[in-house]
Amino acid sequence: MGAGGKMPVPATNGEIQRKHNRAPHSKPPFTLSEIKKVVPPHCFKRSLVRSFSYVVTDIFLISLFYYIASSYFHLIPKPFSYFAWPVYWYFQGCVITGIWVLAHECGHHAFSDYPWLDDTVGFILHSAIVVPYFSWKYSHRRHHSNTNSIERDEVFVPKPKTTIPWYYTYIDNPPGRVMILAVTLLLGWPLYLACNVAGRPYDRYASHFDPYSPIYSNRERLQIFMSDAGVLTMSYVLYRIALVEGFSWIICYFTMPLLVTNAFLVSITYLQHTHPSLPHYDSSEWEWLKGALATVDRDYGILNKVFHHITDTHVAHHLFSNMPHYHATEATEAIKPMLGEYYQSDSLPFYKALWREGKECLYVEEDEDTPEKGVYWYKNKY
């Protein structure tokens, strides 16, 4: 653990190794402005041409994969065609994840110098993959404003031990973890949007599709209606296509790749903010910079590039969310020396990390044997 290093693997007996393995949770000896000074100034400059080049490239790849599948898969003799479709779903789903990331850039005003253009591009791209753009933009902005606050963060808020349902003790085993992981990857993203599952608890029903949801303020409600209109329009387009091509077309060419995208969105977000060594804070200890630093860069191999480096530059993204993704790698290398042990990364393959975090990070609580209060750590002993 530390600048450019790996986080250690937790102890094999399930207990989290302490002190030298945990991320620092004290007030950092530097400020955000001091961090910004070590980043090359050009990293904060947005290029409209360069940003659009990634959109064009991703749309080209999506079109290419569709052309190959629609033109040649029916020529493949069975049973070999049954193997071709999952390959298409995976590759197409990965590129669609890249489209999602580019719309995410628009939501952070990292796409261009023109907010209206960012919102236009983001709205079109997200609506095309059935995501309510403005709804997610505003909830995600609050996540960035309250990262790792157990009281105000918006997504993957860890549960205190006292709130863990009694039946969890019976599914805390390999078959149970497989079931939870499968449900989370397949349904986690739509359930979060529709029902705020794994999100911040509110005093009443919260949904990204409800303009009057407690997630949003009065001045944001009109844009929530617009987000719903975008999703409904895309749904109607898909319905009209299904009437012509058949519902099997929707499933094979659109739904299955989108399920892959949804699974990656959940795994990326979950792993960026869930690690045995990361602290969470209550209001007595939380500060914005401490929360922003309590995230971890992950290595997805070649998919780092496909996902526009949202995976392996997430620490820099939380510090400077309006920085274009194509400068984030350079910025990450620039800030590592200053952050020192406050910079967290883990090179464990993401599929192994999902299993480990699902086993080790079950709930958070304060340490009982230390005078520190307000700092919560992941634990796994019921």
C-alpha positions in Angstrom: 0.0 0.0 0.0 1.2 3.5 -0.7 2.2 5.5 -3.7 2.1 3.3 -6.8 1.9 0.2 -4.6 -0.6 -2.5 -4.0 -2.9 -2.9 -1.1 -2.1 -5.9 1.0 -4.3 -9.0 1.1 -6.2 -9.3 4.4 -5.2 -11.9 6.9 -6.3 -15.4 6.0 -8.2 -15.8 9.3 -10.7 -13.2 8.2 -9.5 -10.5 10.6 -8.3 -7.3 8.9 -4.7 -6.6 9.5 -4.4 -3.3 11.3 -2.3 -0.2 11.4 0.4 -0.6 8.7 -2.1 -2.2 6.3 -4.9 0.2 6.8 -5.2 3.4 4.7 -4.4 6.6 6.7 -7.5 8.2 8.2 -5.9 11.3 9.8 -6.1 14.7 8.3 -3.8 14.8 5.3 -0.7 17.0 5.6 -1.5 18.7 2.3 -4.5 20.5 0.8 -6.4 20.1 -2.4 -4.8 23.2 -3.9 -1.3 21.9 -3.1 -2.2 18.6 -4.9 -3.4 20.6 -7.9 -0.2 22.5 -8.1 1.8 19.3 -8.9 -0.5 18.3 -11.7 0.6 19.7 -15.1 -1.8 22.6 -16.0 -2.7 21.1 -19.4 -4.4 18.1 -17.6 -7.3 20.4 -16.8 -7.8 21.5 -20.3 -10.7 20.0 -22.3 -10.5 19.4 -26.0 -13.9 19.2 -27.8 -12.3 17.4 -30.8 -10.5 14.9 -28.6 -13.6 14.2 -26.5 -15.8 13.7 -29.5 -13.1 11.4 -31.0 -13.8 8.9 -28.2 -17.5 9.1 -28.8 -17.1 8.4 -32.5 -14.6 5.6 -31.9 -17.0 3.8 -29.4 -20.0 4.2 -31.8 -17.9 2.8 -34.6 -17.0 -0.2 -32.5 -20.6 -0.8 -31.5 -21.7 -0.6 -35.1 -18.9 -2.9 -36.2 -19.7 -5.6 -33.7 -23.4 -5.3 -34.6 -22.6 -5.6 -38.3 -20.5 -8.7 -37.7 -23.1 -10.4 -35.6 -26.1 -9.5 -37.8 -24.2 -10.4 -41.1 -22.3 -13.5 -40.2 -23.6 -15.2 -37.1 -26.4 -16.9 -38.9 -23.8 -18.5 -41.2 -22.0 -20.2 -38.3 -23.1 -23.8 -38.0 -24.6 -25.0 -34.7 -23.5 -25.5 -32.0 -20.6 -23.1 -32.7 -23.0 -20.2 -33.0 -24.0 -20.6 -29.4 -20.4 -19.7 -28.5 -20.3 -16.7 -30.8 -23.2 -14.9 -29.2 -21.7 -14.7 -25.6 -18.5 -13.3 -27.2 -20.5 -10.6 -29.0 -22.4 -9.8 -25.8 -19.2 -9.4 -23.8 -17.4 -7.2 -26.4 -20.4 -5.1 -27.1 -21.2 -4.7 -23.4 -17.6 -3.5 -22.7 -17.8 -0.8 -25.4 -21.2 0.3 -24.2 -19.6 0.7 -20.7 -17.2 3.1 -22.4 -20.2 5.0 -23.8 -21.6 5.2 -20.2 -18.3 6.5 -19.0 -18.3 9.3 -21.7 -21.8 10.3 -20.6 -20.5 10.3 -17.0 -17.7 12.7 -18.2 -20.5 15.0 -19.5 -22.2 14.9 -16.1 -19.0 16.2 -14.5 -18.5 18.9 -17.1 -15.3 17.2 -18.2 -16.3 16.7 -21.8 -16.0 20.3 -23.1 -15.9 23.9 -22.1 -19.7 24.3 -22.8 -22.0 23.0 -20.1 -25.0 23.0 -22.4 -23.1 20.8 -24.9 -22.0 18.4 -22.1 -25.6 18.0 -21.0 -26.8 17.5 -24.6 -24.2 14.8 -25.4 -24.6 13.1 -22.0 -28.4 13.1 -22.3 -28.3 11.5 -25.7 -25.7 8.9 -24.8 -27.3 7.9 -21.5 -30.8 7.8 -22.8 -29.6 5.5 -25.6 -28.6 2.9 -23.0 -31.7 3.5 -20.9 -30.1 5.6 -18.2 -31.8 8.7 -16.8 -29.0 11.2 -17.4 -29.9 14.2 -15.2 -31.3 12.0 -12.4 -28.0 10.1 -12.2 -26.0 13.3 -12.7 -27.4 14.9 -9.6 -27.2 11.9 -7.3 -23.7 11.2 -8.5 -22.7 14.7 -7.8 -23.9 14.2 -4.2 -21.8 11.1 -4.0 -18.7 13.1 -4.9 -19.6 15.7 -2.3 -20.0 13.2 0.5 -17.7 10.3 -0.4 -17.3 7.7 2.4 -19.6 9.5 4.8 -21.8 6.8 6.3 -24.5 9.3 6.8 -24.6 11.3 3.5 -22.9 9.3 0.8 -25.2 8.2 -2.0 -24.1 4.8 -3.3 -22.7 1.6 -1.8 -23.2 3.0 1.7 -21.8 0.3 4.0 -24.1 -1.1 6.7 -23.3 -1.0 10.4 -23.2 -4.4 12.1 -26.4 -3.7 14.0 -28.4 -3.3 10.8 -27.3 -6.6 9.2 -30.3 -8.9 8.7 -30.3 -12.1 10.8 -30.4 -14.4 7.8 -27.0 -13.1 6.5 -25.3 -15.5 8.9 -26.8 -18.4 7.0 -25.7 -17.2 3.5 -22.2 -16.1 4.6 -20.6 -19.1 2.7 -19.4 -19.7 -0.8 -22.8 -20.7 -2.3 -24.4 -17.7 -0.6 -21.7 -15.3 -1.9 -22.1 -16.7 -5.4 -25.9 -16.0 -5.2 -25.4 -12.5 -3.8 -22.7 -11.7 -6.3 -24.8 -12.9 -9.3 -27.9 -10.9 -8.2 -25.8 -7.8 -7.5 -24.1 -7.8 -10.9 -27.2 -8.6 -12.9 -29.8 -6.5 -11.0 -27.8 -4.0 -8.9 -27.7 -1.1 -11.4 -31.4 -1.1 -12.4 -32.4 -1.7 -8.7 -30.3 1.2 -7.6 -31.9 3.5 -10.2 -35.5 2.3 -9.6 -35.5 1.7 -5.8 -32.2 3.2 -4.5 -30.9 -0.2 -3.5 -27.5 0.1 -1.9 -28.0 3.8 -1.8 -28.3 6.3 1.0 -31.3 5.6 3.2 -34.1 8.2 3.0 -37.2 8.7 5.2 -39.4 7.7 2.3 -39.3 5.8 -1.0 -36.5 7.1 -3.3 -36.1 6.5 -7.0 -34.1 8.1 -9.8 -37.2 8.0 -12.0 -39.4 9.9 -9.5 -39.1 13.7 -10.0 -40.4 14.2 -6.4 -38.0 11.7 -4.9 -36.2 13.0 -1.8 -33.0 12.6 -3.7 -33.7 15.8 -5.6 -34.4 19.5 -4.9 -37.3 21.5 -6.3 -35.0 23.2 -8.9 -33.9 19.8 -10.2 -37.3 18.3 -10.8 -37.9 19.5 -14.3 -34.7 17.9 -15.5 -35.8 14.6 -13.8 -38.9 14.7 -16.0 -36.6 15.2 -19.0 -34.5 12.2 -18.0 -37.6 10.1 -17.8 -38.7 11.3 -21.2 -35.4 10.3 -22.6 -35.7 6.8 -21.2 -39.3 6.4 -22.3 -38.3 7.6 -25.8 -35.6 5.0 -26.1 -38.0 2.3 -24.7 -40.5 3.2 -27.4 -37.8 3.1 -30.1 -36.9 -0.4 -28.9 -40.6 -1.4 -28.9 -41.0 -0.3 -32.5 -37.9 -2.2 -33.5 -39.2 -5.3 -31.8 -42.4 -5.1 -33.8 -40.4 -5.2 -37.0 -37.5 -7.5 -36.1 -39.0 -9.5 -33.2 -38.3 -9.4 -29.5 -35.5 -11.9 -29.9 -33.6 -9.2 -31.8 -33.9 -6.9 -28.7 -32.7 -9.6 -26.4 -29.8 -10.7 -28.6 -28.5 -7.4 -29.9 -29.4 -5.0 -27.1 -30.5 -6.5 -23.8 -27.7 -9.1 -23.3 -24.9 -6.6 -24.0 -26.6 -4.1 -21.7 -26.6 -6.7 -18.9 -22.8 -7.0 -19.3 -22.6 -3.2 -19.1 -24.7 -3.2 -16.0 -22.5 -5.8 -14.4 -19.4 -3.8 -15.1 -21.0 -0.6 -13.8 -21.7 -2.3 -10.5 -18.4 -4.0 -10.2 -16.4 -0.8 -11.0 -18.3 1.3 -8.6 -18.3 -1.3 -5.8 -14.6 -2.0 -6.1 -13.6 1.6 -6.2 -15.2 2.2 -2.8 -15.0 -1.2 -1.1 -11.7 -2.5 0.3 -10.8 -4.0 3.6 -8.3 -1.2 4.2 -10.5 1.8 3.4 -12.0 3.9 6.3 -15.5 5.4 6.4 -16.5 8.3 8.6 -19.4 9.7 10.6 -20.0 13.4 10.8 -17.6 13.9 13.7 -14.6 12.8 11.6 -15.6 13.2 7.9 -13.9 15.9 5.8 -14.2 16.1 2.1 -10.6 15.5 1.3 -10.4 12.5 3.7 -13.4 11.0 2.0 -12.2 11.7 -1.5 -8.9 9.9 -0.7 -10.6 6.9 0.8 -11.1 5.3 -2.6 -8.9 2.8 -4.5 -7.6 2.5 -8.1 -8.2 -0.9 -9.6 -6.5 -2.6 -12.6 -8.8 -4.1 -15.2 -6.0 -4.8 -17.6 -6.8 -3.9 -21.2 -10.3 -2.9 -20.1 -8.8 0.1 -18.4 -8.5 1.6 -21.9 -11.9 0.4 -23.1 -13.4 2.0 -20.0 -11.6 5.2 -20.6 -9.5 4.7 -17.4 -12.3 5.3 -15.0 -11.0 2.1 -13.3 -7.4 2.9 -12.6 -7.5 6.7 -12.1 -10.4 6.9 -9.7 -8.5 8.6 -6.9 -7.6 11.5 -9.3 -11.1 11.6 -10.5 -12.5 12.1 -7.0 -10.0 14.9 -6.4 -10.6 16.6 -9.8 -13.9 15.3 -11.2 -14.0 17.9 -14.1 -10.6 16.7 -15.4 -11.0 14.9 -18.8 -10.3 11.2 -18.7 -7.6 11.3 -21.3 -5.4 13.3 -18.8 -6.2 11.3 -15.7 -3.4 8.8 -16.1 -0.8 11.6 -16.3 -2.4 13.4 -13.4 -2.4 10.2 -11.3 1.4 9.7 -11.8 1.9 13.3 -10.9 0.0 13.2 -7.6 1.3 9.9 -6.3 4.6 11.3 -4.8 2.7 13.9 -2.8 -0.1 11.6 -1.7 2.3 9.0 -0.6 0.5 6.4 1.6 -2.7 8.3 1.1 -2.8 7.0 -2.5 -4.5 3.6 -2.6 -4.3 1.1 -5.4 -4.9 -2.7 -5.8 -3.8 -4.7 -8.8 -5.7 -7.9 -7.8 -7.7 -9.0 -10.8 -11.2 -7.6 -10.5 -13.0 -10.9 -10.5 -10.8 -12.1 -7.6 -11.3 -8.7 -5.9 -15.1 -9.1 -6.1 -14.9 -12.4 -4.3 -12.5 -11.2 -1.7 -14.4 -8.0 -0.9 -17.7 -9.9 -0.8 -16.1 -12.1 1.8 -14.2 -9.5 3.9 -16.3 -6.4 3.6 -19.7 -7.3 5.2 -20.3 -4.4 7.5 -18.5 -1.5 9.1 -18.0 -0.6 12.8 -15.6 1.3 15.0 -12.7 -0.4 16.7 -13.6 -1.3 20.2 -10.0 -1.4 21.5 -8.9 2.1 20.5 -9.9 5.6 21.7 -10.7 6.7 18.1 -14.3 7.4 17.4 -16.1 8.3 14.2 -13.9 6.1 12.0 -15.5 2.9 10.7 -13.7 -0.1 9.2 -14.9 -3.1 7.2 -15.2 -6.3 9.1 -16.7 -9.7 8.5 -17.2 -11.5 11.9 -20.8 -11.7 13.0 
